[in-house]
Amino acid sequence: MTTPAEPQLGRGVVRHRRLRPRDNAFHYGTYFLMLPMRSLAAAGVPGLPRNRFGLLSFHDADHGDGRADALAWLDELLAAEGIADADGEVWLHTYPRVLGYVFKPVSFWHCLRADGSLAALVAEVNNTFGERHCYLLAGPGLAYGRELTAQKVFHVSPFCRVEGRYRFRFMRTADRAVARVDHDDDAGALLQTSVSGHLEPVTPAAMRRAFWGQPLMTLGVIARIHWQALKLITKRVPFVSKPAPPERFVTR
């Protein structure tokens, strides 16, 4: 019998740098969840309320198409894309709700085979206009530490055109997780972003430490987005009007 995987809490740093037409860089402390979604389907987690209010909580409806079972949505997505071997654990790298409120710029679904190798990765992107889009990464070159690419089709920042490509790189060990996403436009490298952190088991005490260390973490994410937008305006970075969202919800 397979031992259920334990949910993890990551505590680390978000980094972001814009290279053109003006340099603009920042970093700040953060925390996030690494949730083994198949294991959680059979058991709850002490200290992490699910689909109910808590200091920190996880809600399925914050992901996918908003249904009450986010894992069922993911399995349907993978089946529709012909990925039949993601029969191992599914780890979701995401932000929790904080006092019932959340904004998740991006979440990552790590879909494993039974032997622990990567079958697929899904980058689930939300913008500040209430829209969501998913980039599905799959194929023979998929592995931790390797660079993966996807064409950019979804509007995120009003200071970046919907053009070029994303370059993804993920690393995962027993006690650390790293997700890096760089954006290249038609002129070359434009944005460099990453989130990384050391992992520890989710316990009531660990969740309390994370909350009291940054009790307004989600509001801080929103505030920093608007502050950085103001800085780009003062640096006279051109503003880009929002285009219509892509017709398909998933880009492979």
N, C-alpha and C positions, 0 to 999 in steps of 0.2 A: 504494500500500500504506500502510495506517495505521500510524503509529509507536506501538508499545505504550506505554501510560501507565506512569509510574514510581511505585512505592510511596513514600509519604511518612511521615515521623515528625513528629508534632505535639508541641510542648513548650509548656505553658501553665498554666492555672489552672482548677480546679473551684470554683464558688461555689454556696452554698445558704443560703437564708433562709426561716425559718418566721415567719409574721406573727401567728398566733393559736394558742391563747389566750395564749401567752407568746412574746415575740420570741426567736428563737434563730438566730444566723447564724455561718457559718464559711467560710473559703476556704483552699485549699492547692494547692501546685504539683503538676503531674501531667504525664504524657506518654501519648501514644496513637498508634495507627496509622491511616493512611488508605490502604487497599489497593485497587488496581484489579483486581477479581477476574477479569474476563474476560482481561485481559492476563496475569495470573498463571497462568491455566490453560495458557498456552503456554510459560511460562518461570519459573524460580525467581528468588529474590532473594538475592544475596550478603549475608550478615550477618543474615538472618532465616530460621532453620530453620522448615520447615513440617511439621507432624505428626511432629515428633521433638524431643528435648530440646535446649534451648539456654539461655543466659543470658536471652534474650528469644526467644520463639517464637510461632508462630501455629498453631492446631489447628482444622481444619474442624469437628470434633465438638463444639466449644464453642458452635456456632451451630445455629439451625434445629431439626431433629428429631434432631440428633446423628449424622448420617451422615458418611461419609468425604469427601463433596463438598458443601460448603455452598452453592456457587453453583447446583448442580443443584437443591437444595431450594428456593432462592429462585425460580428460573425456574419450577418447578412451582407454587409459591404464586401467582406473578403470572399464570400461565396459568389457574389455577383461578378467579382473580378477574376474568378477562376483560381483563387488561392485556397487549396484544399488541405494543405499540410501544416497550417497554423494550429496544431492540436495540442500544443504545450501551454505554458502559462502566458498570460497577457498582462504586461506591466504597463500601467498608465502613469505617466509623469505629468503632474498637473498641480495647479494651485487649489487649496481648499477654499471654501467659503469662510469668511471671517465675520462673525456676528451676523450671519445670514446673507452677507453681500460678497460678490466676487466679480472680478473681470479677469478673464484668462486670455492674455494675448496669444498664447499658443500652448497646446498640450500635445504630448507625444505618446502614441500607443506602440509599445514594443511587442510584437506578435511572434512568439517562439514556437519552434517545433518541439516534439516530445523529447528530442535529444538536447534541447537547450539552444540550438542555433536559431538565427533570425530567419523567419519566413517572410515577414513584412514589417514595415514601419509606416505609421500614419501620423502626419503632422496636421493637427486640427487648429486652424487659425481663425481668430475672431478679430474683427475691427471695431472701432468705436462707433460705427453706424449700426450696430446690432446685427451684422451679417457674419456668416461662418462659411468656411471652405476647407476642404481636406485635400492634402497632397499624399497620395499613396506611393510609397517607395518599395519596390519589389524587383526580384530578378536574380540572376546568377551572381552578380557582383555584390550582393547585399551582405554586409558584415560589420561588426563593430570596428571602428577605427578607419574604415574606408570612406572616401568622399563619395557622396551620392548627390545627384542633381535632379532638378525639376524646373520646368519653365514656369515663370511667375505669371499667373492669370488672375489674381485676386487683389483688389485694392486694399491696402492697409494704411499707409501713411499719405497724407495730402502733400508730402514733399518728395514723393517717389512715384514715377510713372509705372504703369503696369506693363513692364517690358523686362527683358533679360531673363536671368535664371537665378535660382537658389542653389547654393552648395551646402549640403548637410554633412555633418560628421558627428557620430555618437560614440561615446565610450562608457562602459559600465563594468564595474568590479563589485565585489561583495560589499564594499563600504564607500563607494563613490560613483556619482553619475555626472556625465557631462553631455550637454547638447549644444552644438555650435551650428549656427545658420548664418551664412554670408550671402549677400545679394550683389550680383554683378549686373549692371545694365549694359546698354549697347556700347558704352565708352570704357567699360572695365569695372574693376572692383569699386563698389559704392558703400556698402554697409558691412560691418563685422559685428556679430552679436553672439552671445553665449550665456548659458546658465549652467552653473556647476555647484556641486555641494557634496559634503560628506553625509553618509547615511547612518541612521540609527533606527532601531525598532520603534514603531508607533506604540507608545504607552501613554496613559493619562498624564504622567509626570512630564514626558517629553513634549506632549502637546501643550501643556500649560506653559512650559518654558518658552516654546516658540511663540505662543500668543502674547505673553507678557513681555517678551523681548521686542516684539513689533505688533502692538495691539491694533494698529490701524494699517496693516500691511496692504490690504486691497485698496483702501483709499489713497495710500501712498503711491501705488502703481498708477492710478488715474491722475493724481496730482503731478507726478513726474512726467507723464506723457504730455500734459498740457504745458508744463514748465519748459520742457525741451522744445515743444512746438513754438513757444514764445521766443526762445533763444534763436531758433532757426529763422523766424520772421525778422528779428532784429539783425541777423546776419545776412538778410536779403536772399535767403534761399528761395527759389521760385516755388509758388504754390500750384498744385496740380488739382484740377477739378475731379470730383469722384465720377468714374464711369459706371455703367451698369454692371452688376455682378455677373460672373460666368454662368452659362446656362446649366452646366453640369455641376453638381455638388462636390464631386470627387475628380481630381486630376491625377492621372497615373503617369 
